[in-house]
Amino acid sequence: MPFYLRGLWGSQFSRSSSKLKARRNAPLHRSVVVAFGKPLPKDTPGDVLKRRIFEQATHSWQHAINELTTLPEAWIRSVKRRPGEPALSDFFSRPLNAGQALTESLLLTKRIRKLNAGPNAGLLLPSTAGHQSRHGGHAAPAPALKSSTQKVLRSCPPAPPR
C-alpha cells in the first residue's frame, strides 16, 4: 500500500541537519499527515510504486495548500501576537510597530474602497516606509509623492453606494 508522510522534514525526529532544524524554529506541536493510496499487488514494479507515492504526496500537499490561510490573514494573526514588534523602518520617517502598520493598512484599505468603483484596484507603493520613490536617479520627496497619489485617487470614479 503506497503511503506518504508529510510534516516530518525539519522536525526534531527527522534526519535533516541541525542547522535546518534551528533555522526553522519549528513549534513543538506540528501536524504530521499519513496519506494512504489504494492497495497495490505485491509484484508492482518499483517505478509504478514510486509514481503512486508521488501522487499521494501531490494530493497531500494540494490539500494542505487549500487549508492554508492567506498571506494577509497570517500577517494579521502575527501582528495580534506581537503588536509592539518593529515592522517598518527607514531613514525618512518614523518607524512603525506591527500594530501601527496594521492600523495604517486598514485606514488605507478603507480609503481605497471609498474611492474605487470596481472590484479590483491597482496600487503602486513606494519602496520605503517613508514614501520615497527612486526612478532614473531622482528621488521624489514624500510631499510630492503624496500629492501625485492624491491626484490619481481623485481621478478614480467614486464607488457606487453599497
Buried (B, 14 or more C-beta within 10 A) or exposed (E): EBEBBBBBBBBEEBEBEEEEBEEEEBEEEEEEEEBEBEEEEEEEEEEEBEEBBEBBBEEBBEEBEEEEEEEEEEBBEBBEEEBEEEBBEBEEBEEBBBBBBBBBBEEEEEEBEEBBEEEEEEEEEBEBBBBBBEEEEEEBEBEEBEEEBEEEBEEBEEEEEE
